[in-house]
Every structure is written in C-alpha cells, then in structure tokens.
Amino acid sequence: MVPHPSTPPHGTPPHDAGAAASPRVTINSDLGEGIGLHRFGNDTALMELIDVANVACGYHAGDPDVMDETVRLAGEHGVAVGAHPGLPDVVGFGRRRMALTPGEVESIILYQTGALSAFLGKHGLPLNHIKPHGSLYGMLAGDEALMEAAAGVAQQYGVPFFGLAGTAHEAVCARAGVDFVPELYVDLNYAADGGLIIQRRPETTDPAAAGDRVRRALGGQSVLAVDGTELEIEFASICVHSDAPNSPDVARAVRDAITRAGAGATGAGT
C-alpha cells in the first residue's frame, strides 16, 4: 500500500529539514526499555538508523536514568522522541492484558507521558507523539472507549498518535481531531483481521524478509497474514523493535527498501 497521506509526525528530526513536502515514510523504534543495570535493546546502534524513538516511560520499562540517557542520545542524533507508555506490569514487560477502565487508561498514559516530558524539557526537545506499548496498544486498537481516553491525552499535549490504520486507533483519532500516524510492522506477524500477533519474547527477524515486506507495501502490494490472507495496510511509519538480537540489521534493510523506493527523506542511516 502506498504511504498513508497523513501529516508527518510533529518534531521532524533536524536532519530532515528541507525535505520534500510530499508524504514520506519514517522508521520508528521502541527504545529506552531498560531498568537499573539491565538493558534490553540495541538503542545506540538504532539511533544511527531511525527517525523517531518511542521512549519507555517507566511502567513496563524505562526508569528515570534510562529515560534521561535515551532522550539525551536521541537529541544528539537528531531523532524525534515520543512517549511509549505501557501497562503497569514490569514482570510481564507490558505484554499481558489487564482489565482497565477508561479513566485508568487516561491516568497511566498521562502519568508516563508527563514523566518523559520532564526529561524532554531538560534536554530542550519537544514531545513528538504518543505510541502505547505492547498489550496496551492492542487493547486500545479494539476498544473505542479506552482509545477515547488515550486520544484525550494526545489532545492535551497537542501531539499525534501512532497506531494501526483501520482500528479504533484511527477511528477515534479522526473524531477527536488528533493527528494519526499509521504504522507498518516488519518484525511482528499479522492476524487475518489485520491485528498484530504480540509475542511475549522477541524473535530474530530475517532482514531480507523485512525489506521485502516494505518493498511490497511501498509498491502497492499486499502484506500477507500468517494464514495467507492478503492485507492492504496504510502506513506512514515503519516500526522496528529494538529488543530482537539483530534489530540493527532489520532497520538497515528497511532503510534500504525505503531509500530504493524514494519514499524517505535524506536522513539517519541513509
């Protein structure tokens, strides 16, 4: 599918200044997913390859020191930073569903976004967007009442919401007047209904397969679900998760596919 004709994310990285005004495709990655002495992900290498960082805000990962260091690193590399709030479940890494009310969803997203915003202020960077993590992301995609609570936080901060096209993410954002940035995933499988299959543990992704998915999607071809269903996916940003062992190789393959398609602005990793 061709890139979704939506407004590019706020906080376009400095290295993209002067890029063409036509819709382009960015690469985003979930970073800062560490706690204390423990680090999960290839953050340093990925900062050289991505446009946008979704930074963990403390509930599933990302303690204050990790947030501070990740925001500083993003600023040094000209990478835009958004909040990546998760469920309050460190043990399950935010990948286990919880029963929450809309009010609770609003509170946990607002709390975590506020924490990250403090570190962005310290480093002189704007909040670029909000993108929920793991099971919270999936819960919002399928529940408009919960998604309305999340959209309210995006409204409060005046930033876009990253999510899945054709789900409550997009529908609620449209009603609420929140800019929406749809994503394509290359290291997660899709179910027949277009939903993501969230795994508890990351698996190695074949960079060639990731690049091929991007090339097919940018060329107007369908993306295949696990059962072979052909999916038409609208997107403006491509997510590469940081915690797979070879995520930098996957990001390089995605960057190469974008560059060859002429769909990306000159920037990180090009």
C-alpha positions as CSV (number, residue, x, y, z in Angstrom):
1,M,0.0,0.0,0.0
2,V,1.3,3.5,-0.7
3,P,2.1,5.6,2.3
4,H,-0.9,7.0,4.2
5,P,-1.4,10.7,3.2
6,S,-1.3,11.9,6.7
7,T,0.6,14.8,8.2
8,P,4.2,13.8,9.1
9,P,4.9,13.4,12.8
10,H,5.4,16.5,14.8
11,G,9.0,17.2,15.7
12,T,10.5,16.2,12.4
13,P,14.1,15.4,13.1
14,P,16.6,18.2,12.3
15,H,18.4,16.1,9.8
16,D,15.1,16.0,7.7
17,A,15.0,19.8,7.4
18,G,14.4,20.9,3.9
19,A,12.9,17.5,2.8
20,A,10.2,17.5,0.1
21,A,6.7,18.3,1.3
22,S,5.3,15.1,-0.2
23,P,4.4,12.3,2.2
24,R,7.3,10.3,3.3
25,V,7.9,7.2,5.3
26,T,9.8,7.2,8.6
27,I,11.3,4.5,10.7
28,N,10.4,4.4,14.4
29,S,11.7,2.1,17.2
30,D,10.8,1.4,20.8
31,L,13.8,2.5,22.9
32,G,14.8,3.1,26.5
33,E,13.4,-0.3,27.6
34,G,15.8,-0.9,30.4
35,I,15.7,-0.9,34.2
36,G,18.6,-0.2,36.5
37,L,21.6,-2.2,35.3
38,H,19.6,-4.2,32.9
39,R,19.2,-3.0,29.2
40,F,17.0,-4.6,26.6
41,G,17.6,-3.4,23.0
42,N,20.1,-2.1,20.6
43,D,19.5,1.6,21.3
44,T,22.9,3.0,20.4
45,A,23.1,1.3,17.0
46,L,19.5,2.1,16.1
47,M,19.8,5.8,16.8
48,E,22.0,5.9,13.7
49,L,19.3,4.3,11.6
50,I,15.9,5.6,12.7
51,D,13.9,8.9,12.5
52,V,11.7,8.5,15.6
53,A,12.1,7.0,19.0
54,N,9.3,5.8,21.2
55,V,10.8,6.0,24.7
56,A,9.6,3.8,27.5
57,C,8.2,5.9,30.4
58,G,8.5,3.7,33.5
59,Y,5.6,1.3,33.8
60,H,6.8,-1.7,31.6
61,A,10.4,-0.4,31.5
62,G,12.4,2.8,31.4
63,D,13.4,4.1,34.8
64,P,14.4,7.8,35.3
65,D,18.1,7.4,34.5
66,V,17.2,5.3,31.4
67,M,14.8,7.9,30.2
68,D,17.3,10.7,30.7
69,E,20.0,8.8,28.8
70,T,17.7,7.8,26.0
71,V,16.4,11.3,25.5
72,R,19.9,12.7,25.5
73,L,21.1,10.2,23.0
74,A,18.1,10.9,20.7
75,G,18.9,14.6,20.8
76,E,22.5,14.0,19.8
77,H,21.3,12.0,16.8
78,G,18.5,14.3,15.7
79,V,15.9,11.7,16.4
80,A,12.4,12.8,17.4
81,V,11.1,11.5,20.7
82,G,7.6,10.3,21.6
83,A,6.1,8.7,24.7
84,H,5.8,4.9,24.8
85,P,3.6,4.3,27.8
86,G,2.8,0.7,28.8
87,L,0.7,-1.2,31.3
88,P,2.0,-1.2,34.9
89,D,3.5,-4.7,34.6
90,V,7.3,-4.8,34.7
91,V,7.4,-8.6,35.2
92,G,5.3,-9.2,32.1
93,F,7.0,-6.3,30.2
94,G,3.6,-4.8,29.4
95,R,2.7,-7.8,27.2
96,R,-0.1,-9.2,29.4
97,R,-3.5,-7.7,29.1
98,M,-5.2,-6.1,32.1
99,A,-8.8,-5.1,32.8
100,L,-8.8,-1.3,32.9
101,T,-11.4,1.4,32.9
102,P,-11.1,4.4,30.5
103,G,-10.2,6.6,33.5
104,E,-7.4,4.3,34.4
105,V,-6.1,4.2,30.8
106,E,-6.1,8.0,30.8
107,S,-4.2,8.2,34.1
108,I,-1.5,5.7,33.2
109,I,-0.8,7.4,29.8
110,L,-0.9,10.9,31.3
111,Y,1.4,9.9,34.2
112,Q,4.0,8.3,31.9
113,T,3.9,11.0,29.3
114,G,4.4,13.6,31.9
115,A,7.4,11.8,33.2
116,L,9.0,11.7,29.8
117,S,8.1,15.3,29.1
118,A,10.2,16.4,32.1
119,F,13.3,14.8,30.6
120,L,12.5,16.2,27.1
121,G,12.3,19.7,28.8
122,K,15.7,19.1,30.4
123,H,17.2,18.4,27.0
124,G,15.3,21.1,25.1
125,L,13.3,18.7,23.0
126,P,9.6,18.7,22.1
127,L,7.3,15.7,22.6
128,N,6.7,14.3,19.2
129,H,3.9,11.8,19.7
130,I,2.3,9.1,21.8
131,K,2.5,5.5,20.9
132,P,1.3,2.9,23.5
133,H,3.4,-0.2,24.2
134,G,2.6,-3.9,23.9
135,S,-0.8,-5.1,25.1
136,L,-2.0,-1.6,25.9
137,Y,-1.5,-0.8,22.1
138,G,-3.7,-3.8,21.3
139,M,-6.3,-3.1,23.9
140,L,-6.8,0.4,22.5
141,A,-7.0,-0.8,18.9
142,G,-10.1,-2.9,19.8
143,D,-11.9,-0.7,22.3
144,E,-13.1,2.7,21.4
145,A,-13.9,3.7,25.0
146,L,-10.4,3.0,26.1
147,M,-9.0,4.7,22.9
148,E,-11.0,7.8,23.6
149,A,-9.2,8.1,26.9
150,A,-5.8,7.8,25.2
151,A,-6.8,10.3,22.5
152,G,-7.7,12.8,25.2
153,V,-4.1,12.7,26.4
154,A,-2.8,13.2,22.9
155,Q,-5.2,16.2,22.6
156,Q,-3.9,17.6,25.9
157,Y,-0.3,17.5,24.6
158,G,-1.2,18.5,21.1
159,V,0.7,15.6,19.5
160,P,-0.1,12.8,17.0
161,F,-0.9,9.2,18.0
162,F,0.9,6.3,16.3
163,G,-1.3,3.2,15.7
164,L,-2.9,0.8,13.3
165,A,-5.0,2.0,10.4
166,G,-8.5,0.6,10.3
167,T,-8.8,0.1,14.0
168,A,-10.2,2.2,16.9
169,H,-6.8,4.0,16.9
170,E,-7.6,5.7,13.6
171,A,-11.4,6.0,14.0
172,V,-11.2,7.7,17.5
173,C,-8.4,10.0,16.4
174,A,-10.4,11.1,13.4
175,R,-13.4,12.0,15.6
176,A,-11.2,13.7,18.2
177,G,-9.2,15.7,15.8
178,V,-6.0,14.1,16.8
179,D,-3.3,13.6,14.0
180,F,-2.9,9.9,13.3
181,V,0.3,8.2,12.1
182,P,-0.4,4.7,10.9
183,E,2.3,2.1,11.2
184,L,3.6,-1.0,9.3
185,Y,5.3,-3.7,11.3
186,V,8.1,-5.8,9.8
187,D,9.1,-7.9,12.9
188,L,5.7,-9.0,14.1
189,N,3.2,-11.2,12.2
190,Y,-0.3,-10.1,11.3
191,A,-3.5,-12.0,12.1
192,A,-6.1,-12.4,9.3
193,D,-8.1,-9.5,10.7
194,G,-5.1,-7.2,10.4
195,G,-4.3,-7.2,14.1
196,L,-0.8,-7.8,15.4
197,I,0.3,-11.0,17.0
198,I,2.1,-9.9,20.1
199,Q,4.8,-12.3,21.3
200,R,6.0,-12.5,24.9
201,R,9.6,-12.8,23.8
202,P,11.3,-11.2,20.7
203,E,12.4,-13.5,17.9
204,T,15.1,-12.9,15.3
205,T,13.7,-11.4,12.1
206,D,15.1,-12.1,8.7
207,P,16.3,-8.7,7.4
208,A,15.7,-9.8,3.8
209,A,12.1,-10.7,4.7
210,A,11.6,-7.4,6.4
211,G,13.0,-5.5,3.5
212,D,10.7,-7.4,1.1
213,R,7.6,-6.6,3.2
214,V,8.5,-2.9,2.9
215,R,9.2,-3.1,-0.8
216,R,5.9,-4.9,-1.4
217,A,3.9,-2.5,0.7
218,L,5.5,0.6,-0.9
219,G,4.9,-0.9,-4.3
220,G,1.2,-1.2,-3.6
221,Q,1.2,-4.9,-3.0
222,S,-0.5,-6.7,-0.1
223,V,1.1,-7.9,3.1
224,L,0.4,-11.5,4.0
225,A,-1.1,-12.5,7.3
226,V,0.1,-15.7,9.0
227,D,-2.8,-17.7,7.3
228,G,-2.0,-16.2,3.9
229,T,-4.8,-13.5,3.9
230,E,-3.8,-10.5,1.8
231,L,-3.9,-7.3,3.8
232,E,-3.9,-3.8,2.5
233,I,-2.0,-1.7,5.1
234,E,-1.9,2.0,5.1
235,F,1.1,3.5,6.8
236,A,3.4,6.5,7.2
237,S,5.9,5.0,9.6
238,I,7.6,1.6,9.9
239,C,8.3,0.1,13.3
240,V,11.4,-1.9,14.0
241,H,11.5,-3.2,17.6
242,S,14.8,-2.7,19.4
243,D,14.9,-5.9,21.5
244,A,15.4,-8.5,18.8
245,P,19.0,-9.6,18.6
246,N,19.5,-8.4,15.1
247,S,17.3,-5.3,15.1
248,P,20.0,-3.0,13.6
249,D,20.3,-5.3,10.6
250,V,16.5,-5.3,10.2
251,A,16.5,-1.5,10.4
252,R,19.2,-1.3,7.7
253,A,17.2,-3.5,5.4
254,V,14.1,-1.3,6.0
255,R,16.1,1.9,5.4
256,D,17.5,0.4,2.2
257,A,14.0,-0.5,0.9
258,I,12.7,3.0,1.7
259,T,15.6,4.6,0.0
260,R,15.3,2.5,-3.1
261,A,11.6,3.3,-3.3
262,G,12.4,7.0,-3.0
263,A,9.9,7.2,-0.1
264,G,12.2,8.5,2.6
265,A,13.8,11.9,3.1
266,T,17.6,12.1,3.4
267,G,18.4,11.5,7.0
268,A,19.5,9.0,9.5
269,G,21.0,5.8,8.1
270,T,20.9,7.0,4.5
